[in-house]
Amino acid sequence: MDILFGLVGIFLKLVMQKYSQVSPAITLFNVDQMQGHEFEYFVAQLLRKQGFRSVKVTSGSSDFGVDILATKYFTKWAIQCKRYTSNLSRTAISDAVAGKAHYGCAKAMVVTNSYFSKQALVFSKTTNCTLIDRDALDIWMGGSLPIKSSFVFRKIFFLILFITSCACLFYGFLLWLSFYQ
């Protein structure tokens, strides 16, 4: 029985080590060094991790203000990616919203490694455009991992707890049988 508990302890420790690693391989510093098209492909990967499907990076020059087309929960998104060193103006939102109509999308999003100007924030509310700024991008890169991993960890923990409980009951049953024989 002690061997079983020892194995369960080792397994739990390994699971905790695997799912508690939060530091992403790519940091915001690395993102700041990326070229524009490289940033678009990076955002496409992050979108996939966020549950988007059919993620497609559009062609560079004639993209009509949309860098990525993606689908999430049967909703088609037009996504504009802007890797900037200064705050984004309202025109980035205008491009995404216009591109949304061109590509027949239901929603628009602008993703940046920077922040948005006050005018851009106001304009995004009136056009219903989702904004992902530097802080949200950082969460996408690593901050969302603990939420998912803690959920997985909880499921694994309760599975192990259940298996251990069953093993204890079985062991108790065997002791009871041996006592009455």
N, C-alpha and C positions, 0 to 999 in steps of 0.2 A: 504494500500500500504506500509506503514511503517513497518507493521508486516512482509510482504514478504521480504523487504530488510534486516530486522533484522534477519530473519531465514536464508537468503542467507549468511549474514556475519558470523553467528554462524557456518554454514556448512563449509564455506571456512576456518575458523579458525581450526575446527576439522580436516579437510583434511590436512591442512598445518602441524599441530602437528603430525599427523600420518606418513606422508611421509617425514618429515624433520629429523626424528630420524636416525642418521647415526652410532651411536656407536654400533658395533656388540656385541653379547653376548659372543663370544669367541675372545680373543685377541691373538696377536702373542706370548705373554708370555705363554698363555695356550697351544698354539700349540707347543712351545718349551718343554713343560712338557709331551707331549703325547708320547705313545709308538709307534713303527713303524706301526703296523697294525691299531691302532687307527687313526693315521695320514692318512693312506690310505682311511679309511672310511670317514674321515672328508673331504678329497680332493674330494672323490666321490660326497659328498653332494654339495660342491662348484661347481663341474662340472655341476651338474644338474641345479644349479642356473644360470650358464653361458650358458645354452641352450643345453647342451649335453643330449642325450637320450640313452637308452639301456646301462646305466652305470652299469658295473659289476666289482666287486673287485675279482681278481683271487686268487687262492689258494696260501698260503704262501710260501712253500719251493720250489715248482717246477713251478714257474711262468715264467721262461725263461727271466727274466729281465723286465717283465711287471707286474705291480701291478693292473692296471685298464684298462679295455677295454670299449670304449665309442664311440658313433656315434654323429656327428654333421653335418647337411646339407648333409646327405647321404655319409659322409666320415668317415671311421672307424679309430679310434685313438688307439695307444698303449701308455699307460702312465706309467711312472716310478715315484714313490714317494720316496723321500729321506728326512728324518727328521734328519738333521745333525747339529753339532755345529761349524763345520769348512766349508770352501769352498769346493764345489763338484769338483771332478776331471773329466777328459775326460771319464773315465770308465762308469760313470752313463749314458752318452750319448751313448756310445758303446752298453751298455746293452739294452737301449730303442730301438735303431735302429735295433739291432739283433732280439729283441723280436717282433718288428714291422713286420719283414719278417716272423717270425715263426707263428704269428697269422693272417697273411694275411691282415695287416692294411695298409692304404695309408699314414698315418702320425704318427710321434712319438713326444712325449712330456715328459719333465722331470720337475717335480714340487718339489720344496724344500722350507724349511723354512730358508734356508741360502742363500749363493750366489755361483756363479760359478767361477772357476779359469779362467785365460786368455786362457789357452789351451782348456778348455771346451767350451768357447765362440766361439773360432775359429773353433773348430771341429763341433759345432752345425750348423754353417753356411754352411760348406761343406756337411754335411749330411742332411740339411734341417730339423733339429730337433728343435721344439719349446721349449723354456726355460721359466719357470715361477719361478722367484727367490723370495726372501723375500718381496721385494717391490711390485711386481706384485701380490703375494699371499695376501698381505695386502689390495690391491685394490679389489681383488676378495672377500675378507671377508667383506668389508664395503664400499670401495671407489666406487664400481660400482653402489651402491644403489642410490646415488643422481641423476645420469644420468637417470635411469629408473624412479625414483619417480618424477623428474621434468617433464618428459614427461607425466606421468600420471596426475600430477598436472595441467599441461597446458591443457590437454584434459578436465579435470573436470572443470577447470576455464572457458574455452570457452563454455562448455555446460551450465554452470550456467549463464554466460553472455547472451547466446542465450535465455534461458528460461526467464531471467529477462527482456530482450528486448521485448520478446513476451508478457509478462505480462504488461509491460508499454504501448505497442501498444493497447492491449485489453482494458486497463484502459482508455486510451485516446479515443478509439472508444466509450466506454460507456459514457464518458463525452460528446462527440460530439452528441451522440444519445439523451442524456438527455437535451442538449442545444436546439436542434431542435424539441423537442416535446412539 
